[in-house]
């Protein structure tokens, strides 16, 4: 069995447990509670009001639906980026030092639709490493801590030319840590 299938089975089991919990909770809290009379003759209800029960049920439902939508390993994007079975076809080693990117080649040519590993090292400060599309939207980012191997595996699903920049403030030279059009994906 592949890792992706195990994760999917676990996730479906987790959603099942969430659903059983919510149904049980709503059933238990929706049962009517006995009324108690006080000395003043006023009736006092025990437990939660009906509107409180409804809102609590809505909150639980929203939480579960949010988990299903945003954290599901069944989503195609999560399969590519998190639960990758293939070994990377290329490793790109980038060093950052003195507010400068040291690249293995310029431009960095990468294949389309294949896993690529980025290993980014810092020799002095904490930097960020982000890859951006032409329109300025971010593809991915990671924090680059000195003394560690900072690694990410990514599958580019769109051909094009990409920019890299530091995404972590590292001092007054930070705004200048941008290299435009240094990653070429898909032979453009």
Secondary structure, DSSP 8 states (H G I E B T S, - for coil): --HHHHHHHHHHHHHHHHHHHHHHHHHHHHS---EEE-TTS-EEE-S--HHHHHHHHHHHHHHHHHHHHHS-TTSHHHHHHTS--S--SEEEEEEEETTEEE-SSSSEEE-TTSEEEEEEEESSS-EEEEEE-TTS-EEEEEEE-TTS-EEEEEE--S-EEEEEE--S--STTGGG-EEEEEEEES--
